[in-house]
Amino acid sequence: MTSPLWAAGLLAAAVQPAAHAAAIAHWRELLSADEFKDERRALIAAAPGAIDQYEWIINAPDSWPMHVSRLYSVISQSNVDRKRFLKYAVRDLANPELRLNASYFIGKVGSAVDSAPLLVLLSDPDGTVPPAAALALGKIGDDRTVIALELWLRYNRVPGDPRREMPHVTKARDDIKARLAAKSPPAKKAAHP
């Protein structure tokens, strides 16, 4: 099924087909660069004026996963309304080729509401994804996330097995606890009669 935003992009493309197609081709060319250093800086600088075209690329069915993944990195560093891309990053957690950068993006832009799919990724078979999901959880998680991480650690960690020790999950839990403790007001001392 075609997303409404992608369909809206098609409508915009029909109105200005040559300019739209040329801009999309230009951004895709930059997104395809081997080194992707100068190109990243150029895409970040252009983001305020090109954000609708970036959104079109993220939603186009023919977009390469590398382009979408790189756009999450670019948008996370841009001075634009990044929250409008959060729903796409959450959606793209289901795509093995996009999970890593979508997790990082959610960690930079998301909130505790976005924690549930990241919790599932702690068990992802791709060894790079669980640490990224844990890092994101450490940044956005709340007290419910702490409980979920403690349960996850209780039933998934295997002490002594370096593949199942999961220090990144422990760190995420501890980061959330520290952040929550820093936000909460100090406990009032009881007055003595």
C-alpha positions as CSV (number, residue, x, y, z in Angstrom):
1,M,0.0,0.0,0.0
2,T,1.3,3.4,-0.9
3,S,1.8,5.8,2.0
4,P,-0.2,9.1,1.8
5,L,3.0,11.2,2.2
6,W,4.6,9.4,-0.7
7,A,1.4,9.9,-2.8
8,A,1.6,13.6,-1.8
9,G,5.2,13.6,-3.1
10,L,3.9,12.2,-6.4
11,L,1.4,15.0,-6.6
12,A,4.1,17.6,-5.9
13,A,6.3,15.9,-8.5
14,A,3.4,16.2,-11.0
15,V,3.2,19.9,-10.4
16,Q,6.9,20.6,-10.9
17,P,8.2,17.4,-12.5
18,A,11.5,18.6,-13.9
19,A,12.6,20.5,-10.8
20,H,11.5,17.8,-8.4
21,A,13.1,15.0,-10.4
22,A,16.3,17.0,-10.7
23,A,16.5,17.7,-7.0
24,I,15.7,14.1,-6.0
25,A,18.4,12.9,-8.4
26,H,20.9,15.4,-6.9
27,W,20.2,14.3,-3.3
28,R,20.4,10.6,-4.3
29,E,23.7,11.2,-6.0
30,L,25.1,12.8,-2.8
31,L,23.6,9.9,-0.7
32,S,25.5,7.4,-2.9
33,A,29.0,8.8,-2.3
34,D,31.6,6.4,-1.2
35,E,33.3,8.6,1.4
36,F,30.1,10.5,2.4
37,K,31.9,13.2,4.4
38,D,31.6,16.4,2.3
39,E,28.3,15.1,0.9
40,R,27.0,14.6,4.5
41,R,27.9,18.2,5.3
42,A,26.2,19.4,2.1
43,L,23.0,17.5,2.8
44,I,22.9,18.8,6.4
45,A,23.4,22.4,5.2
46,A,20.7,21.9,2.5
47,A,18.2,20.2,4.9
48,P,16.0,23.3,5.8
49,G,15.2,23.8,2.1
50,A,15.2,20.2,1.0
51,I,13.4,18.5,3.9
52,D,10.3,17.7,1.9
53,Q,12.4,16.1,-0.8
54,Y,14.3,14.1,1.9
55,E,10.9,12.9,3.2
56,W,10.0,11.9,-0.3
57,I,13.2,9.8,-0.6
58,I,12.6,8.1,2.7
59,N,9.1,7.1,1.6
60,A,9.7,6.3,-2.1
61,P,9.4,2.5,-2.7
62,D,12.4,2.6,-5.0
63,S,14.8,4.2,-2.5
64,W,17.9,2.3,-1.6
65,P,18.2,1.3,2.1
66,M,21.6,3.0,2.2
67,H,20.0,6.3,1.1
68,V,17.3,6.1,3.8
69,S,19.8,5.1,6.4
70,R,22.1,8.0,5.6
71,L,19.2,10.4,5.6
72,Y,18.4,9.4,9.2
73,S,21.9,10.4,10.1
74,V,21.7,13.7,8.1
75,I,18.3,14.7,9.5
76,S,19.4,13.9,13.1
77,Q,22.2,16.5,12.7
78,S,20.1,19.1,10.9
79,N,18.3,22.1,12.2
80,V,14.8,21.0,11.0
81,D,11.7,19.5,12.5
82,R,13.2,16.1,13.1
83,K,10.2,14.8,15.0
84,R,8.3,14.5,11.7
85,F,10.6,11.7,10.7
86,L,10.2,9.7,13.9
87,K,7.3,7.7,12.6
88,Y,9.4,6.6,9.7
89,A,12.3,5.6,11.9
90,V,10.0,3.5,14.1
91,R,8.5,1.9,10.9
92,D,12.0,1.2,9.6
93,L,13.0,-0.7,12.7
94,A,11.2,-3.6,11.0
95,N,13.8,-3.5,8.1
96,P,17.1,-5.3,8.9
97,E,18.9,-2.9,6.6
98,L,17.7,0.2,8.4
99,R,17.5,-0.9,12.0
100,L,20.9,0.4,13.1
101,N,20.5,4.1,11.9
102,A,16.8,4.1,12.7
103,S,17.7,3.1,16.3
104,Y,20.3,5.9,16.6
105,F,17.8,8.4,15.1
106,I,15.1,7.4,17.7
107,G,17.7,7.8,20.4
108,K,18.4,11.4,19.3
109,V,14.8,12.4,18.5
110,G,12.4,10.1,20.3
111,S,10.8,9.8,23.7
112,A,9.9,7.0,26.1
113,V,6.8,6.3,23.9
114,D,9.1,4.9,21.3
115,S,10.9,2.4,23.6
116,A,8.9,-0.7,22.9
117,P,10.2,-1.6,19.5
118,L,13.8,-0.8,20.7
119,L,13.4,-3.3,23.6
120,V,12.7,-6.1,21.1
121,L,15.9,-5.2,19.2
122,L,18.0,-6.0,22.2
123,S,17.8,-9.6,20.9
124,D,18.5,-8.8,17.3
125,P,20.8,-11.4,15.7
126,D,22.8,-8.6,14.0
127,G,25.5,-7.9,16.6
128,T,25.6,-4.1,15.9
129,V,21.9,-3.5,16.5
130,P,21.5,-4.5,20.2
131,P,24.1,-1.9,21.4
132,A,22.5,0.8,19.2
133,A,19.0,-0.1,20.6
134,A,20.4,0.0,24.1
135,L,22.1,3.3,23.6
136,A,18.8,4.8,22.3
137,L,16.9,3.3,25.2
138,G,19.4,4.9,27.6
139,K,18.6,8.3,26.1
140,I,14.8,8.1,25.9
141,G,13.7,5.5,28.4
142,D,11.6,6.1,31.5
143,D,10.9,4.2,34.7
144,R,8.9,1.6,32.8
145,T,11.8,1.0,30.5
146,V,14.0,0.4,33.5
147,I,11.7,-2.3,34.6
148,A,11.6,-3.9,31.1
149,L,15.5,-3.8,31.0
150,E,15.8,-5.4,34.4
151,L,13.5,-8.2,33.3
152,W,15.3,-8.5,30.0
153,L,18.6,-8.8,31.9
154,R,17.2,-11.4,34.3
155,Y,16.0,-13.7,31.6
156,N,18.5,-13.1,28.7
157,R,21.9,-12.6,30.3
158,V,24.2,-15.5,30.7
159,P,27.0,-14.6,33.1
160,G,30.4,-15.8,31.9
161,D,29.3,-16.0,28.3
162,P,30.8,-12.9,26.6
163,R,28.2,-13.1,23.9
164,R,25.3,-12.9,26.4
165,E,26.8,-10.7,29.1
166,M,25.1,-7.6,27.5
167,P,26.9,-4.7,29.2
168,H,25.2,-2.3,26.9
169,V,21.8,-3.3,28.3
170,T,23.1,-2.8,31.9
171,K,24.5,0.6,30.9
172,A,21.2,1.7,29.3
173,R,19.4,0.8,32.5
174,D,21.9,2.6,34.6
175,D,21.8,5.7,32.3
176,I,18.1,5.9,32.6
177,K,18.2,5.6,36.4
178,A,20.8,8.3,36.6
179,R,18.8,10.6,34.3
180,L,15.6,10.1,36.2
181,A,17.3,10.6,39.5
182,A,18.8,13.9,38.3
183,K,15.3,15.1,37.2
184,S,13.5,14.1,40.4
185,P,13.4,16.6,43.3
186,P,15.3,15.5,46.4
187,A,13.2,13.6,48.9
188,K,11.9,15.8,51.7
189,K,13.1,14.9,55.2
190,A,10.3,14.1,57.6
191,A,9.9,16.6,60.4
192,H,10.6,15.3,63.8
193,P,8.0,16.0,66.5
